[in-house]
Amino acid sequence: MRKLIILVTAIFLSVPSVLVAKDTPNSRQARKIFEEVYQKTFGPQGCTLHYAVNIISIYKTEGTIWYKGNKSKFVDERFSAFNDGVNHYLVERKKKTVHIHKATSEKRDKYATKFVFEKENFDYQIEDNWQGLLLTLKAKPHTKGIKLIKVLLEKGTHTPLSLRIKLGIFSTTIKVSDYKSGNIADALFVFPKEKYKSYQYIDHRGEE
């Protein structure tokens, strides 16, 4: 599950690079819409969404994510995570443990470095689809990690409806619902220590 959370987040949380993308009217429009969705999701107003994943009926999970700038929170069937921009708290409810990392540490999740997404490593295209607008991001040659992303957006609002991601031979579709941008309070990302006072705390910050 944590692997999928990193994958969803990495689609938007990108790092600029010096590569130059193909420049066509279609690619410019696609990139403009991508940036619009990025700002709606990670801007200072914040956003929330519900996701559902079904990997060929073998593994199913769903949960809710909140974003606001460099802050984030997610809750699913097994885990909860709170990132207040300074510290990252991962709660594993079954084991009753809380792992604490620095918010910027790659060690907070072993999958973090495997799903680095750089905007300029992709060519962008957009087209009408019977379900909405289909935004396609195709990795350039020699790009490691994610090879293809297909984002289905609602026409007019550009609200994300689903993400189709290909990583090597692995691919999956993440369905998005209850997407809402704006009115996300900072208090939502504060770790509720009192709620987990009976849990075991494992502090990794001194190792990072």
Secondary structure as GFF3:
##gff-version 3
##sequence-region A 1 208
A	DSSP	alpha_helix	2	12	.	.	.	ID=ss1
A	DSSP	alpha_helix	25	42	.	.	.	ID=ss2
A	DSSP	beta_strand	47	55	.	.	.	ID=ss3
A	DSSP	beta_strand	59	68	.	.	.	ID=ss4
A	DSSP	beta_strand	71	76	.	.	.	ID=ss5
A	DSSP	beta_strand	79	83	.	.	.	ID=ss6
A	DSSP	beta_strand	87	92	.	.	.	ID=ss7
A	DSSP	beta_strand	97	102	.	.	.	ID=ss8
A	DSSP	three_ten_helix	106	108	.	.	.	ID=ss9
A	DSSP	three_ten_helix	112	115	.	.	.	ID=ss10
A	DSSP	three_ten_helix	119	121	.	.	.	ID=ss11
A	DSSP	beta_strand	122	129	.	.	.	ID=ss12
A	DSSP	beta_strand	132	139	.	.	.	ID=ss13
A	DSSP	beta_strand	148	153	.	.	.	ID=ss14
A	DSSP	beta_strand	160	167	.	.	.	ID=ss15
A	DSSP	beta_strand	170	181	.	.	.	ID=ss16
A	DSSP	three_ten_helix	186	189	.	.	.	ID=ss17
A	DSSP	three_ten_helix	193	196	.	.	.	ID=ss18
A	DSSP	beta_strand	200	203	.	.	.	ID=ss19
A	DSSP	three_ten_helix	205	207	.	.	.	ID=ss20
###
